[in-house]
Amino acid sequence: MTFEPSDALKRLPNQFFTRLRSKAAKLIEQGYDVIDLGIGNPDLPTPAFIVDELKAAADNPVNDRYGPYRGYDYLREAVAAYYWREYGVEVDPETEVAVLHGSKAGIVSISQCLLNPGDTVLLPNPAYPDYLSGIALADAEIASLPLLAENNFLPEYGLVGPTIAAKAKLLFLNYPNNPTAATATAEFFADTVAFAQKNQICVAHDFAYGTIGFDGEKPLSFLQTPGAKEVGIEFFTLSKSHNMAGWRIGFAVGNTSVIESLNVMQDHTNVSLYGGIQQAAAKALRGDQTTVKELTAIYEKRRNLFLAELEQTGLEIQKPKGSFYVWIKAPDGFTSAEFFDVLLNEAHVIVATGDGFGTLGEGYVRVGLSQADDQILEAAKRIAQLTLFKAPIAEKTLVRRTLS
Ligand SMILES: Cc1ncc(COP(=O)(O)O)c(C=O)c1O
């Protein structure tokens, strides 16, 4: 017997990264040395002091039992201590922290927590695709906020019409940004608070790449903005900051009512996380942050290696200010998919096509820097040597036609 999935499940979009992988699988099967810069999966191991804490915690039978629904106090206190130490932001561990099974769990459930069918959510275009999953489950409507290169990939609230602004209940933001690698400014966050206050919109700031800022600039937490806690929350994850993507641990901090809603949802779907992971996460947040700084330096070096090789190609790339992505405009006349195919078939490099992040991602591809330095350099060299970049501008369209 086959059982029909629910309407909610049917509304879920296709998993974008799965589609990309199947395109590359053929070449890999044929034995080609394909370099995968398509996904954002940290390649380096979790720092040893965190792993050691987990090992010790595994010997403690307390962790074999169900833990408190909303996480152990020591973890929520470590989160508060982290926000105070890193950002000078005061957070009440009791009422302003929700422990999450990876930030994605909260990112998906916040739409179900705050939106009813037909409600409007303001969604940047392009954006990390997983926001769509929660929005689809909640059966909410999307109003798109364009992120354009000429505006440093920050949305312009002045362009949101009064009807949409009045209808909107939730606004997603994400800086350092996936996929564009842009960072936010204090002025932009102040505008965001003003816009949200005026229109009674909840801001959900996804700070997944919060520790990865380049050229000496530490990315701003949204909660550093005066009034931010009144209007929203911030999602943080240890996936990227401490290379703990497989551990599934993140949290949300900020507005008490939203944190309570996230917690209520979790009370019904989860019973917190394994205690050993909570202990290790608390250690990571309270411990020496040298490894976090070293990791950022590694990504910055990879960014520099990659960009230096591509300088001669004339590709239009805004120097990434944070995250571990490079957002590249496809050469004139190429769609994202066409440029993806050239990179895959000629350079044997997998990237992510920009259209997977929204309609305004069309014409771009995203490169992820979560591969070893030599792989990044090799990929950049192969791209720089494409026939495409050797042909005079006028012949590029012709080169494209013959490739397809
Ligand atoms: C922008 C953004 N937000 C959230 C996540 C999810 O992170 P987590 O591992 O905490 O679920 C990712 C993962 O790639 C991401 O890129």
The ligand as an ORCA input file, in Angstrom:
! r2SCAN-3c Opt
* xyz 0 1
  C      22.565     30.501      6.388
  C      22.477     29.209      7.121
  N      21.662     29.119      8.159
  C      21.531     27.981      8.852
  C      22.235     26.857      8.500
  C      21.975     25.579      9.270
  O      22.914     25.364     10.246
  P      22.733     24.228     11.332
  O      23.816     23.258     11.103
  O      22.853     24.920     12.650
  O      21.382     23.610     11.182
  C      23.098     26.896      7.420
  C      23.831     25.688      7.013
  O      24.484     25.618      6.017
  C      23.232     28.107      6.712
  O      24.033     28.223      5.659
*
